[in-house]
Amino acid sequence: MSLPNVIGFDIGGANTKAAFINVEKGHLVDLKSSSKYFPVWKERERLSAMLLWLKSKLGGSSKIDCVGVTMTAELADSYRTKKEGVEDILATVEKAFPATKVLILNTKGQLLTLSQARQEPLQVAAANWAATGWMVAQLVRDCIVLDTGSTTTSIIPIARGAVKAEGETDLEKLTNGELVYTGSLRTNVAAIVQTIPLEGRVVRVASELFAQSGDVHLILGNISEEDYTVEAADGKGKTKKEAMARLARIICADVETLNEAQILKMAQYVHDKQVEQVANALSQVYGRTKALWRGKPSVVVTGLGGGFLARKAAEKLGFSELCDLEDLVKCRIAKVSTAVGVGLMAATELEGERIEWTL
C-alpha cells in the first residue's frame, strides 16, 4: 500500500508556494517544497498549468491523495472583487486536480471542501496566516509569530497553544496591526520613506516605483541574487550594481552623481525605517494582547525577511526570547511556511490524527 501524499499550496498574487508531504501512520516521512514567482495579474490563465508544474517538480508522477489550499491572489487587480478572485482560483484548483480531495483553509483555521468554500468565498480569502499560526501553535504554546515574506508581514499572537488573532480579513488586520504591507522584496521604497538624509541635508523621495525593498536588501547583503525572485522595478538585472542604480534613482540621482558609500547609507536608512514599520505594528499587537501572557512572550520569526526584518523589529522592542521557525522544525521552510502549514493541516485531516512532523 502506498503512503498518503499531500500537497499544500499557498497561491499568492506574486508568488505561489508548494509543499509535498508524505506521511505514514501519523508520521512525516518526506517533505519537499518550492516557490515560484508567478504574477497572477499578468498570467492568471496559466495558473492551473503552474500548479501542475509545481506538483510535478516536487512529487513527480506520484498520486496525490489530498490538496490543501490557501490563497491571497484574490486581491490581484486582474479581479474586480475578492469574491471573483476566490471563485476563479477555486475553479483553477479543481481543474488542475479534478479527481483529488481538495481542502481550502478559511480565516478561522478550518479546512473546507470546495463546495463549502464556494458558499462562503470571503472566508477563504487571505487565510494563509492561519496556516502559519496553526503550525507554530503545535510547537510553541505561547509566542508571537512574525512572518515577513516578499510583500507583507503577518503578526500572529498565540497563547496556550491556540491562535489568538483578533482580525480575520486583510482590512481588519491592517487596522489592528496584525498585517503590515511591507516585505523583503516587493515593497516600493517610496512606501517606506518619504525623505532620505544625504550629506547633512534631507532629500524628498520621488513617489515613483524606481526601487523596491529587494534592491535595499540586495545592496546590504540581506538577500542573494537568487533570493530576488520578483521582477526589478526597471525590468533589468539583480546585481548589486543594478540595485544601487535603482536606489539612487529614488532621489532623482544616479551612480555617477552618488558614490557607493552614499548609496549604502541610503539603503541602511531605508532598512532601519522598514524595521520601524514592523516594530510599530508589533507594538500595537502586543499592547492589545499582552494580558494573554505572563511577561513578554517569545517571538518566532519566519519568511524570507525573518532574520533581517522580523527579528530586528522584535529586538528593537526588547523581546529577548527569539527563535527561527526553521530551528524549531529542523527543516528549511521559512520561505514556504504557509504552504507547509496548510499541507500539514490537510495531512492531519486525511490521517484523522495529529501528524508527528518535526524532522
Secondary structure, DSSP 8 states (H G I E B T S, - for coil): ----EEEEEEE-SSEEEEEEEEEETTEEEEEEEEEEE--HHHHGGGHHHHHHHHHHHHHTT---SEEEEEE-GGGSTTSSSHHHHHHHHHHHHHHHSTTSEEEEE-TTS-EEEHHHHHHSGGGSTT-HHHHHHHHHHTT-SSEEEEEE-SS-EEEEEEETTEE--S--SHHHHHHHTSEES--SSS-BGGGT-SEEEETTEEEE--SSSS-BHHHHHHHHTSS-TTT--S--TTS---SHHHHHHHHHHTTT--TTTS-HHHHHHHHHHHHHHHHHHHHHHHHHHHHHHGGGSSS--EEEEESTTIIIIIHHHHHHTT---EEEHHHHHTS--GGGHHHHHHHHHHHHHHHTS--B---
